[in-house]
Amino acid sequence: MAPPAARLARVSRAVTFSACHRLHSKSLSNEENRKLFGKCNNPNGHGHNYKVIVTVRGEIDPVSGMVINLTDLKEYMQEAIMEPLDHKNLDKDVPYFAEVVSTTENLAVFIWENLKKLLPVGTLYKVKVYETDQNTVVYKGEEITSEK
């Protein structure tokens, strides 16, 4: 009898955190920022209850039956997401956003980069960030390379 074929699966885990921010680009004038970001450019900022779903992929281990131990994934997400972001002012408390506009797109990239440092190589598949029930961003680590 032939050995069973390796099976690949994706495993997802969700966390929620609260944070505030102000959408404001240093590359634009105050008037341009107001026109582009509207009420989200309020100098006092505004807050969200973000939901983040992290998906990893890999081979189902024939011994454990798991792609990843969910306890490990929970700890990685605590370190990469909750500790740096929960109950923080993204623009003032998270050094990454000192020079990067704190959009949900850039938040997804920040979370991806943090997780990539902790997870086994090649297992991170997708980061999905819900800013609201209506607005979500999905990031899969893709980059655009420009040819010159």
Phi, psi and omega in degrees: 000135181288147177295150180296146179291147175295139180245134177259144178216162175244137180237133181238149175220144183244148170223158174233147177212159179248137178203159175241163179195173174228126176281112184202126179256128177293344180279353182242157175287167177301320180294317178297321177297316179298318180293318183288313189258350177056224184296341179285354177264008178311126182304334178272357179078185177204164186240164178219153165256096184281147170240133180237129174246121179254130178242129174245158179224154178173182179284139175287118181296127183292338180273309183274336184078012185240153168279317179209147175289123184296333175295319177295314180300318178301316180294319178298317181291326176299314182288321186274336186241300188294311183298313181280341192242329188292130181057041179240157166270108187305318185287330185256332186257346183244106185309325180306323185271007174294328182241357183240132179297133188277051174287165178294328177300312180289330175296318178298319178295316178302313180296317179303310183297321177295315181293322182302328179288339187255323185284155173306141184306132175082002183267335181291125184250316187202143170240123179242123182245123173263114174280320174218179176295336183264338186242119178226155175231136174245130177231132181240022177081008182288146177230149176259127176254132179263134178266133181243000000 
